[in-house]
Amino acid sequence: MVNIKVLGSGCANCKRLEENARKAVETLGIEAEIVKVTEYAEIRKYPIMATPGLVVNEKLVSAGRIPSEAEIAAWLKA
């Protein structure tokens, strides 16, 4: 199972990132757990300068922008 974390305060961009991640998981037909991380202390554990951030299996793959569903799908396949 793939572990996905959306890092951010819960703003509109964070919600859009989570939506794109859910669509990518659905498109690929894989099993994934998507967790929203809103606690600042937890977010700081990753090398992130701006939110929203996306973490796949504990690896930060995106920060400060909203990657497309296709981009997220590529990271999930890797």
N, C-alpha and C positions, 0 to 999 in steps of 0.2 A: 504494500500500500504506500502511496506517495503522501508525504506530509507537506502541506502548503500553509504558509503563514502570511497574512496580510498585515503589514505593520503600519499603524497610523492612528490618528485620533478618532476616526469614525466620520471624517468629512466626506463630502460628495465624491472627491477623487478616490478616496479609499474604498467607497462603496462601488464605484465603477470598476476599480481594479479587481475587487472580489467577484463582481459579476462576470468580468472577462475570464477570470480563473475558473469559475464554475462552468462557464460555457466551454472552455478548452477541455476540461475534465470530461464533460458530457460528450463532446465531439469525439474525443479519443476513446471513450468507453472504458476508462480506467477507474480503479477504486482509489479515492483520495480523501484525506481528511483536510478540510479547510478551516483554519483557526484565525480569528481576528485577534490581533495583539494591540491593545490600546494603552497598556501600562507603559509609561515612559521608561521606567527602570528595565523592563523587558526589552523594549525597542533598542535601548542603548547597548544591549549585549551584541548587537550586530554593527558592522562598520557602515553606518548609514548617516548621511548628512541631511537628507531631506526625505519627507514622506510624500506619497505612500511608498512603502517598500514591499517587495515580494521575495519570500524565502521558500526555496524548494529543497526538501530534505536537508534542512539546516544550512543551506548555502544561499547567500544573498545574491539574487540574479538581477534585481532591478531596484532602483531607488530614485525618488524625485520625479517620477513620470508614470504614465499609465501605458504599459505595453499592450499591444493588440492581442486579441485572442490567439492569432496565428503564432505570434512570438512566444506566448506562454505555452502553447501546445508543443512548440519546438523544444523548449526547455524541459518540459515534462517527458518528452520522448528520449532525451539525452541521458 
